[in-house]
């Protein structure tokens, strides 16, 4: 799948596409329905199925640390969208300058002149441009004038409940991994590159693979039984902590994974960590010894759950 980073990198050869726009955070079942329609329409028109996303996500610019927890980073979105048949991903840098452009400029300059859209598949609640004056009806008006079709994306429903990134975040906050899985269409996972840590886990007899969480807020926190997929596609089980490691005076959010019966170096490689079951919340212990004792208990629980999963 082609990735275009920034509006300035759109080439003349990139004109002509069927487009949808959004954060697509989580690429959940509702998003997947939209993408399926996008890909089918692009094939019908002999066009290019294109998705436009924003980095950072708009609420991360306006709300900063109070923005919603992000479910997926750009790399995750790229991989998930590619699997669904998207041919081009346009990543637009969302900043104050972009937010302040007029709605008409957004349509005329980007959608028509730069992208030459043939069809736009968009939610009827989509708002854009300075002061958010651009809306669905405005897009339809331009479509009639410039020869592109605008189609509404109906909400995807499951058990009379709208599937949304917000609903998934709430399920994860309540530690309802089953509900999150049913909305995502897959188990919730975090992926990232293994970095060098402080080697504290090794001192405790539990060496860990450390992944820095490059997001303002994590949707999950605590200790989990997990399944780990390595770069060579092999899978393993383990126990993971997601948080700031308060007992060790940690500051930045980090994912620490202890892989059972595994002693190979993973530095610099990417791993995918799937949350299977929450064991406990992250807490600050009174001493290192108390922490070590709890780590042993957490590991035992995670091993027992892994055995249950494999059966």
N, C-alpha and C positions, 0 to 999 in steps of 0.2 A: 504494500500500500504506500502511495506517495504521501510524504509529509511536507507541508509548506509551513515554515515558521515565519510568520509575519506577513502583512499585506504587501510590503515592498518586494517580497520574493515571489509574488504571483506573476507568472510569465504570460505572454500573449498566447502561448500554446495551451495554457490552462483554462482558457475561456470555453464555456459550454459545459453545463453540468446540471444535475438534479441535486438540490441542496436542502439540507436541514440544519438548523442552528440551535445550540443549547449547551448547557454544561455537561450533560450526559454523565453526571457523577454516579458511579456505580454500574453504569450500563446494565440496568436492571431489566426485568421482563417487559415493563412498559416501554422503555427505550428500545428494546429489541423488536418490539412490534413496529415502531416507527422506522427503524433501520430496515426491516424486512420490506416495508412498503417503499422505502427509498430505493433499495436495490432493484426491486421488481420494476419500478417506474423507469429507472435509468436504463435497464435492459430493453424495455419497451421502446424507449426513445433513442436507443443506441447512443446513450450519453454516459457521463461519469458520475457515479454515486459519491457525493461529497458531503462531508460533515464539517461544520464550523464550530469550534470550541474556543473558549477564552482562557487565557493564562495571564495572571491569576484569575480565578473565578470572581465575577463582579462583587459578590458579598465579601470576599476576602480583601477587596480594595476599600469598600465603604465601611465595613464593620470591623476590620482588622481582627484582633484576638477574639472578638465576640461573634465572628462568622461561624456558620455551621461546620461541624467536623467533616472533613473531606473523606469520601469513601474510596476514591481512586485517584491516583496521580496520572499525569499525562501519559507516561509509558504504559500504564495499565490500560488506560482508555484506548491507546493506539492498538495494543495487542487484541483487546476484546472486540473492537470495531472491525479490525482486519479479519478476524475469524468469522464475522457476520457478513462479509462480502463488500464492505466499504472500500472504495478504490482510492479515495483521496481524503486526507485529513488536513484542514486548514486551521492552524493555531494562531489566533489573533491576540496580540498583546493588549490586555485590557488595562488601561490607565485613565487618568482624568481627562487627558486630551481626547482619547477615543470616546469616552462617555459624553463629552461636551459637543461632539459634532452634531449637526442637525440631522433629524430623521431623514429628510430628503437627500442629504449628502450620503448617508449610509446606503440608501437604496440606489441612488444614481451612480455614485462613484464606485462602491464596492460590489453590489449585487449585479448591476447592469454593465457598467464599463469594464470592471476588472474580471468578474466571474462569468458574465454573459449567461446568467441562469435561465434554464428552460422551464424549470418548475421548482417551486419552493414548498416544502412540507413543513408546517410550523403550527404551534399551538395558538388557539385563538386568544390566549391571554398574553402573548408575546408583546413586550413593550421595549422600545429602543429610541435612541437619539436623546438630545439634550432635553432635560425635564421629562423624559419618557413619553414624549408626545406621539411617537410613532406607534401604530397598532396594526392589527390584522386588516382592518378595513382600508387603511392607507396602502398597505402592501397590495391588496386586491385592486385598488384604483390604478396603481403603477403597473400592475400586471396586465390590465386591460389596455393601457396605453403603449406598453413596450413588448407585449406578446409573450408573457410568461404566466403560467398558471400558479395559483396559490391554493394549497389544499390544507385543510384543518386536520390536526392529529387528535382523534378522539381519545379520551382517557382509557387506559387499559384497566379493566377491573377483574379482581379475583375475590370471590366470596363477598361481593358487594363492597369491597374496600379498594380505593384507588391506590395503585402502586406508585410510590414516589420515593425519592431519595430521603425525604424527611421521615417517612414511615419506616424506612430501613434503619435510619439513625436511631429512632425511638426504640425499635426492637433491639438493637445492639446495646443501647443504654440500659435497657431492662434485662440484659443478658439472655434475651430470647433468640438464640442462634437458629432455632428451628424456623421461627417466623421470618427472620432475615433471609434465610436460605430460600424459603418459599417465594419471597418477593424478588430476590436477586436472580433466581433460577440456577444458583450454584452456591456452594458454601462460601462464607466470607473469608477472604484471605488478604494478607499483606505481602507485597513483594519488595525486594530491594537488594542493594549490594552489601555484602559482608565487609565491615570495616574493622580496623584494629580498635579494640577497647582497652579498658584499664586492667584486664586480665584478672578481675576479682573472682569471677566464677571458677577459674582454674585453681585459685588458692583454696577454694572451698571444696574442690574435688568435683566441680560441675562446670567444665569448660563450656563457654557459650559462643555462638555465632551472633555477632552484634550488627544490627541494621539501624541506621539513623533514620528516623521518621521525618521526611522532608515535607511536613505539613504543619499548619498553625495549631490545629487541634486534632487529636486522634479520636475516632468514634468508639474505640474500645480501650479498656485499661484494666490491668490486673494480671492474674496468673491463669494460664490456659493449658489444657492438654491440646497438642497440635500435631498436624501432619505436615511434613516438610518435603517439598519437591526441589531437588537440586538441579543445577545447570545441565547435568547429564541425564535428566528426566527420571532418575531413580527417586523413590519415595522412602521416607523414614518417619518415625514417630518421636515425639519429644515433649518437653515442657517449656513454656515461654512466659516471659514477663514483659508486659508492655507498660511503660511508665517512666518515672524520673528517678527510681531507686532511692527513696528518701532515707533509708538506713545508711546508705553510703554517700549521702549528701549530693545526690545527682541533681542536675538542673534541666538539661535538655531531654526531651522525650526520646526513648530508645526502645527497640525491640531486641530482647536477649533470648536466644533459643539454645537450649541444651538438647542435643540430639542423642537419643539413647544408643549405646553401643557403637559409637562412631568416633574415630580419632584422626580423620583426615583434615588437612588445612583447606579452608574455604575462602580465605581472604581474596577480595577482588572479584569473586563470583556472585551471581545473582541467585537468590533463593526465594521460594514462594512458601509462605507459612499460612496454613489453613487452620482457623479456630474450630476445634471440635467440641470442647466443653470448658466452661469457666470453672476454675477451682476455687478461687477466692479473689477478693479485692487487694490492691496494693496497699500495704500498711507500713508504718515505720516501727521497727523493732527496737527494744531497749538495748540490745547488744548484738555484736556480730555472731556470738554463739547462738543466740535465739534465732537469728536469721538463718544460720546454717542448719539448725534443727528443723526449721519450717521448710527449707528448700528440700530436705530429705523427704519430708512428708508429702510435699507437693509432687515430687518426682514419683513417689510410690503410687499416688492417686492417678497420675497421668499414665503410668505404665499399666495399671489395672484397666483404665479406660481404653487404652490402645489395644490391649488384648481382647477386650469386649468388641471393639470395632472390627478387628481382624476375623473374629469368629463368624 
